[in-house]
Amino acid sequence: MVSEKLVTALNEQMNFEFESANVYLAMAAYCSSESLDGFANFFLVQAEEERFHAMKFYNFINDIGHKAIIKGMKDPNNDFSSVLDTFKQGLAHEKEVTKRIYSLADIALNEREHATMTFLKWFIEEQVEEEASFDNIIQKLKRIEQDSNAFYMMDTEFAGRTFTPPAQ
């Protein structure tokens, strides 16, 4: 049986995933305002992915016989100094997500709640990929610095990014 403590934590994470989508929408808006449509697309896809994550929590909470509680969220940051800054803030945000997922996993492990532990395993693996992806992009952006051709190529590459939900 899933404890109220764990259900509350799952609901908090679901809501944080919805909030994460807004964080990435704000980054997309910044990129759009700078006419960087490929980078904007990167963050729009990231926002879609976060909503998908939130809905995984929503469905899991309901599947284990509890109620998903939707709450309001704080305004995301809308101030960025550069595309590099958006990715640095994105990496910091992903590290916060990782910390929260680990905390959830610790609760599930302590309560020996095996279904939740299995559910969270996917998110733990996903966070390794998310942090690596952001770090990789940051390193590339630092390397190209002011090379407008390389920057344009990255922007064009990200314009083709799409989100395909993983097979369940």
Secondary structure, DSSP 8 states (H G I E B T S, - for coil): ---HHHHHHHHHHHHHHHHHHHHHHHHHHHHHHTT-HHHHHHHHHHHHHHHHHHHHHHHHHHHTT---------------SSHHHHHHHHHHHHHHHHHHHHHHHHHHHHTT-HHHHHHHHHHHHHHHHHHHHHHHHHHHHHHHTT-HHHHHHHHHHHHT--------
